[in-house]
Every structure is written in structure tokens, then in C-alpha cells.
């Protein structure tokens, strides 16, 4: 199970060989020993192993071996094998940290079942340790913008490549993907990092005060303007102005913003004095601006002015391999904020997280992590019940097929249904591609 090895300690050669064979047939790699002393050298901290040991052994006993393992790695699962008269002792051993015990004589199925559950627990333990190690050692943009999916690695590199360029940037991404986080990275990892960063949500400011908020005003410019106010653009001079939901910007304001981008000066309301501004604009949209231009809801000249450096943030459903890392990060953050311990995540629950489509993207995943840390994790994202998490996880073959299908769908979508282009992106011969499309019921025309 994901390279979890079984260290088997049994002095009876017949029982040892039979148990090793049963575990081998169950799919495990088994290292069998006739004494605890011989097995100890394999027991290292964070080793990918489960220990199965008889209690009564020549030399060091199974209980003494348990104590030694607890000193080396307290989380390493230890399964004790006992005779009938040793059950009270085995129960005490479980209080002392053993994972489980099996009473002789036992069946091959019973042994394999207990070992399989212990191996799954060990796999999850090591996965959590690795995630936390990566989080602890993340630096720079890797710590700010988490994710190991190819699209995220490419996005981080693009950010570093353009962060110090003076050109304005357009960021596309669905709701909750982290558009403002990308904007912050463009600012923080560029030459303007020590200068102001000003964020404006274009969809949250009423039209009646938008111009004043953006450009500022002089005292007496309108009723209620008792004193001069510096606008967001002027305040951001020397630094970065982030315009979120720019698709919501009123058409009248689009004209004024275009002038700022072209001329790099503003005029406060109530003034005719031009004020030069040195500002880099990062605009973000969840809608395709070209589509809005086509229907007359966004100015073409402003769109083409912004459409110079374009960054696309992938939705979470297209980078599912990042979900465990992100969920662990959000749980650690929630545990600090709520002063709670980080709860373990059963395999079935993680499978449910991996299967969810995440329409709210990373923001929805963060909320799910908060609920889980607070003990409200019975309801999974999207309203699924806790029973859904308890259902057996999908087989490895099913998971691989689902991932393969998602990659093919993604490349067909990126290629606009052009199978040849998608084949080149995936490195697949056309014959293989068509076979897989038929297997998954995919039709190229649906992606055009």
C-alpha cells in the first residue's frame, strides 16, 4: 500500500512463513525476522513501515520492542500477536501505544485486514509530515502561493518574471481562486514592494461615489465635500493599484481609467490641476473581458490596453493534487486562530475532498478546513453528509481514470476541441487519444 513495508517478527518459522505469505498475497512487501534484535535496525523515525511482532520472543520481547519503537517513532503502528493467555497483557499494551493485537490462531484474512488498516494510518501520518515539512520550508513565492500542480508552478514563475516590469497586468480567475493573492505577489516580489499597495473592489463601490473614491476631490467639489480627499490612484502612486472585479467598472469610469493608463496623471474632482502618478495597475476579472467587449459591456480600448500581460489562475478542480497540501495549510492556520489541535483527516474524508468540484475554489476549501478544525466537519462541502465520507474510497484504478479524464478534458478545452493540439500538449499519439476519448465518452465538438 503506497510502499508501506511490513516488518514481521516471529520466532516460529512455520507461523512466520505463513504470515509472510499471506501479507505478500495481500500486496505488501514483507521483511520477516526471527528476533526483535534482528528487526530493530529497520525501525527508523518516519520509516514507511508497520511492525507486526509476536509478544513472546527469545531475547527482547515484543513488549520491550514496542517500548523501543515508541522511543524511536511514537506514531509507528505496532501490531502485537498474542497467545490466548496474553490478552490482558495485550490490552495493556494498547494503552501503552500499540495499534492493535491479534490472537493466535488467526486467519490470513484477519491478519491482512488489521495490517491494511495500520498501513493506511501510517501512509496518512507520513503524508501529513511531508506536507508540514514542505509548508515549514516553503520560502518566498512558494510560501505565498501554494501548489505543486504544473499550472501553479508555471504561474509562480510568470509572476516572478513580470513582477518588476512596469507594464500593467490582467489577472483572470474564477471566484475564490486567489486573484488578490496573485496581485499581492506581483507587488511584493517586484521593485515596488516597499511602496503602497492599494486594493479597490470595483463591484463594491456605489457608482455615485466611485469617481471621488478613485480620483479624490477638493474641498467644496460637491455637497458634503468639506475637505480635500486623496483618491485611491493618487495614494497608490509609486506602488501598485489593484482593481478587482474590473468587469463591474461603470463605462463612464472606464473612459477615465483609460486616460490614466495612457497619460499617467489624474485630476481630483473640483480641480483642473493635473497630478502626475506613477502607478502600476493590476486588474482582475472573473469574466472574459473579450466577451464583454463583444456585447458592449466593456470598452475595447481599455481591454486592449490591459490585455498586455495576462495571468490565468486555474480553478481548484483542475489542480486536485494540491488539495491535501492546501487543506493541511488551512487546518494549521485555523488551529492557530481558534487555539485548537489539528484533527486527523481520515482517508475517506480526504477522498471526499478530492472528489468535490469546489465551485468556490480555494476560498471554499479554506472554509471547509475551518469547519473541520472547529469540529463541524460532519457536513462536507456541497452539502454532502458525513455518511458520504464514510463510504469506501474509490479504487486506485478509478482514481487514476478520473485524473486521466480530467487532464484530457482540460487540454481539449484549452485547444478549443482541436484533438491534434491536445495530443501535442499531452504527448499522446492520435490513435491513443481517440481511444481514450471513446473510453471516457468525450467528443471534441463539445469543447469548441
N, C-alpha and C positions, 0 to 999 in steps of 0.2 A: 504494500500500500504506500505509493509515493516514496519508495526507497526506505521505508521503516524496516529495520532488520530486527530479528528476534534472537536474543541471547538466551539459550536454553541450558540450564544447569540441572543435571540429573545423573546420579551415580549408577543407577541400574541401567545397563546397556540395552536391555530389551525395551524398557519404557522410554529411554532416551531416543532410540532409533525409531520407535513407533510414533512418538510425539513429533519428532523432526520431520518424518514423512508426512504426517497429517498437516503440519503447517506449510510444508513445501507444496503440497497439493492445493492448499488454500491460497497460494500465490505469494508466500513470504520467503524471503531469504533467511535461512536459519544457520546460526553458529552454535553448535552443541558442545558442551563441556561436561566433564565428569566431576568437576570440583569447583567450588567458589573461587579458590585461589587462581585457577587457570582462566576464569572468566573475567576477573577484575580488570585486567589490562584493557579490555574493550569498553569499560564503563567510564566514559569521559563526559565532562559537562557538555550539555546540549547535543549529545550524540543522537543520531537518528535511530533509536532502538527502543525496544520493550524487553524487560527482563522477566523470564519465566524460570522460577527456581523451586526445587524441592526444599522443604523445610529441613529434613533430616539428611545431612550430608557428612561425609568424613571430613575432618578438619573444621574449617569455618562453616557454621550452619547457615541455613537460609535466612534466619532472623538476623544473624550477625552481618550477612551480606546486605540485607535490607538496610541496616543501620549505616553500613559503609556507603551504600548508594545514596541514602538521604544526605550524607555529608558531602558527596560529590555533586549531586544534582537532585535537589528535593522534589523536582517535578517529574523525574523519570518514572514511568509506570512500572511497578513491580507486582507480578502475579505469583502468588505462592501456591505450591502444590502440597497438599497435606494428606495424611492418613486419617482414618475415622476418628481416632482419639485425639487428634491435634486441632479439632475445630475451635474450641475455646481459645487456644493459643493463636490461631489464625485470625479470629475476630479481633483479638487484642492487637495483632499486627496491623490490621486495617486501621485501627485507631492511631497506630504509630506511623501511618503513612503508606501502607501497602495499597495498591489499586484494587485488588480482588484476590480471592483464593479459589482453588479448585480442589475438590475432594476426590481422592483415588477410590475406586477406579473411575475414570472419566472417558467419555466418548470423544472421537475425533471432532465431531461437530461442536460439542461443548467447548473443547479447547480452542478451536478456531474462532468461535463466536466471541469468547472473552478476549482473546488476543486481538481480534479485529477491532473491537471497541476501544481497547487500550491503545492500539496503533493510531486510530483516528484521533484520540485525545492527544497523543504525542505529536502527531502531524500539526494539529491546530496550535499546540503550545509553541512549537518551533516556528510556525508561520508568524505568530504574534511577536515572538522575539525578534525575528528578522525584520518585520515591519517596524518595530520600535527602534531597532538599531539603525535602519535606514532613515527614519524620521529624525533620530538624535544626531546623525552625522550629515544630514542634509544641510547644505550651505548655499548662500546666495539665492539665485533664482530657483534652484531645485527645492529649497525650503519654502519659498514663497508661492510657487505654482506647482503643486504636487501632481505626480502622474508619470508612469513609465510607458504608457501606450505610445506607439510611434508618432501619432499625431501630436501628443503633448510634448514629446522631445523636440519635434520639429518646431512647434510653436515657441518653446522656450528659446531655441536657437535664433528664430526670426526676431524675437523681442530683443535679444542681445545684439543682433546685427543692426537693428534700426533705432535702438534706444537713444543713441547720441546724435542721430540725424535730425536736422531741423524740420524736415517735412512733416506735414500733418498725417494722421493715421486714422483709418476707418476700421472699427472692430465689429465683426458680426458674431452673433451668438444667441441661442435661444434664452428665454428667461431662466435665470438661475445658473447659467454656465460659468459666471465669473468674469463678466466684461469689465467691471470696475477693477477687479484684481489685476487683470491684464493691463489696464491703463496705469495702475499704480506701479506695476513692474516696469513699464515703459518709462515712467518718470524716475523711479528710484534707481534704476540701473543705467541711467543716461547722465549727460553732463549737467542737466538741470535739477539733479536730485536735491541740492541744498536750497533750491528756490521754491516759491509757493506752488502747491498743488491744489487746484480749486475744482470741485465737482459740482455740476449742475444737472439736475434731473429735469429735462425739458418737458416731461409729461406731468410734473407735479407743481408747476408754477402757473397760476392763473394768467390768461392772456392779458388782462388789464394791467398787470404789474411786471410783465415779462421784460419789457424794454428797460424799465428802471432797474430791475434786478441785474440785467446783463450789462448795461452801459452806464448805470449810475445816473444821478441827476443833481442839478444845482438847487440851492435853496430858492423856493418860490416857483419852481418849474411847473408845478401843478398844485391843486388844492391838497393841503396836508403835507407838502414838502417843506418842512420847517428848516431843514438844514441840508447841507451837501451830503450826498451818499456816494461812496466809491462803488462802482459796479463790479461784477464778478470778473469780467475781462481785464479791467484795469488792475484788480487785485492780483490776478494771475500773471501779470507782466513779469517777464524774466523766467517764468516757470511754465507750468502746464495747465491748460483748461480742458477739463473732461466734460463733454456734453453727452450725457446718457439719454437714451431714447430720442435720438435726434429726429427720428421719423415723426415725432409729435410736435416738432418746432413749427409754429404758425408760418404760413407762406410769407407774410409781411416781414417777419423776423429773419426768414431765410435770406431775403434780399440784403438786409443789414449785416448779417453774419458773413455773407459772401464778400461784401465790401471790406470788412475787417480782414478776412483772409487774403484779399488781394492787395490792400493798401497798408495794412498793419497800423491803422490808427482808428481811434474812436472819437465820438463827440458825446458828452453827457447830455441828457435831456435838459433843455433850458440854456444850452451853451452852443456857441458856434466855434469854439476854440478846439482845434484838433489835438488829440493827445496820442502821441506815438506809443505803441505797445509792442513788446517783444514777447509773444506768446506762442507756444506750440499747442495746437488743438488736436485732441483725440476725441473722435466722435464714435459712438456706439449705437448699434441698432439691432433689434431682434427681427426686423422685417427687411426684405430685399429692397433696397432703395431704387434699384433699376425698375422693379415692378411698380413702385410708387410713382416714379417719373413717367412711366408709360400711361398711367391713368390720371396724371396731372395733379398728384398729391404731394410731389416733391420737385423742387426746381432742378432742371437738368444741369444748369451751370454750376450750382452748388454741389450737386452729386459728382460731376466730373472734377471739380476742384478737390473734393475729399477723396476721390477714388484713385489715389496715387499709391499709397502703401496700405494694403488690405490684409487684415489678420482674421482668420476664421477659428472660432473656438468650437471643438467638437462637442456634441451633446454626450451626456454620460452613457447613454445606451450604445454609443459607438466606441466606447472605451471601457467596457465592463471589467477588463483585467485590472483597472485602477480602483475598483470599488472596495476591495479589502483594505488597501492602503489608506484610502480616504476615510473609510468608516472607522478604522483604528485611530487615525489622527483626530477625527471629530470626537470620538469617545474620550480620548485623553484630554482634549480641550474641555469637554463637558464635565469630566470628572474633576478638573481643577476648579471650574466655575461653580459647580454645585457641591464641591467638597464631598464627593462620593468616590468609592472604589470603582475601578474599571471592571465591569462584569465580563465573564467569559462569553464567547459567542459560539453556540452550538453549530455544528456543520449544517444542520437543516435550516437554521435561521440564515446563515451566510448564503446557502443555496437560494433561499427565497429572495435575498437582496440582489443576488446576481441575476435572477430571472426577471426582476421587476423592470419596467420600461423607463422609470424615472422621468415623467413629464416635467417635473420641477427641477430636474438635473441636480447639480451639486448642492444647491440650497435645500432641496427636499431630502437629500441624503444626510446633510448636517442635522436637520430637524429630527430625522429618524434616529440618529445617534444620540441626540439629546434625550429623546423619549426613552431610548433603551437604557441609558445610564440612570435615568430617573425611575426605572422600574416599570415604565409604561410600554414595554416592548411587545406585549401580547398582541397588539394590533400592528400588523405590518403595513408598509406603505401601500397606498391604493385601497385601503380598507380590507385587505385580506386578514383572515382570522389567524389566531395563534395555531389553530389546527393545521393550517396550510404549511406552517413552518415545520410541523411535526411529521409531515408526510415524508416518505423515503426520498432522499435526494436522487436526482436524475443520474443515470449511469454515466460512466466516463465517455462511452461512445456517443450517448445522446448529447452530452455537453460539448464534445468536440464537433459533432454535426451542427449544433446550434451556432457555435462560434464560426465554423466554416461558412455557413449560410449567411451570417451577418456580415462577414468580410466580403463575400461575393455581392451581396445586396449593396453594400457601401460603394464598392468600386463601380458597379453598374450605374448607381445613382450619380457618382462623380463623373462618369463617362457619358452621361446622358443616354444610356441604353446602348452605347456602341460596344459591342462584345469584343471587338479587336483591341480597343483601347483598354478595356477592363482586363483582358488576358495579359496584355503587356504589363499592366500595373501589378498583377498577381503572379506573373511569371508562369502562366499555365498555357499549354497548347490549346488551340481552339477546340479540338475534339474532346479533351478532358473537361474544358469549360462547359461545353454544351451538355455533356453527360451529367455534370453536377447541377446545372440549371434544371435539367429534366428531373433529376433526383429530388430537388427542393421545390419544384413547381414554379420556377422563376421564368418570366417571359420578358425579353429585352424591351418590347414596346411599352411595358408598364413603367419604365424608367425614363422615357423620353418626354 
